[in-house]
Amino acid sequence: MARSLRVRAGEPVEVQLKNHLPADTKVHWHGRVGRPPFPGHAHRRLPGAPARDAKPVAQDK
């Protein structure tokens, strides 16, 4: 089952992934995630910002 969430530019988004996702699950988003919203810095990543495509990391219970 796919789920999607649409937000407007500038709205903060926080996503929590559950540990029961299949190992081949990918998280994908569009937009300037993890980048500052001011001119001249559009291509600089913020420290700790994930890549645009990331696989959830399995955690031991």
N, C-alpha and C positions, 0 to 999 in steps of 0.2 A: 504494500500500500504506500503510495507516494503522498507526501504532505508538502504543501507550499505555503509560503508566507510572503505577502507583499507589503512593503512599507514605502513611505515617501522619503525623498532625499532629506537627509539630516536627522531622521528619526533613529534613535539608538535601538539596537536589536541584540538580545541575549538569547542564546539557544543552548539548551541542555540536552545532551544525547544520553540515552539509556544504554547500559552495558549489554542488553540483550540483542543489539543489532547484529545481523549476520556479518561475518568477517569481510565479505566483499562489498559492504555498503560504502558508498562515497557521499560526501557532503559537498555540494556545489552551490556557489552563489555568484551573482553578478554585481558589478558596481565597484566602488572604490572602498572596499572593506579594508580596514586597518591602515588607511592612508589619511593624512591630514587634509582638510577641505579647503586649503588656501592655495592660491596660484603660485607656481614656481616650485611646489613641493609635491606635485601629484604623483611622481614616480618614486618617491622615497617611502620606504616601508617603515612603519612604527616598530620599535623594539617589541618582540614577542608576537607580532601579528602573524597569523597563519597564512599559508599559501591559499590561493583561490580554490584549489581542489585539495581536500585532505581526507584521509581515512580516519575514522574514529579509532582511538587507541584502546585496546581491551585492558580492563583493570581487574585484578583479582578481587574477589569478594571477601 
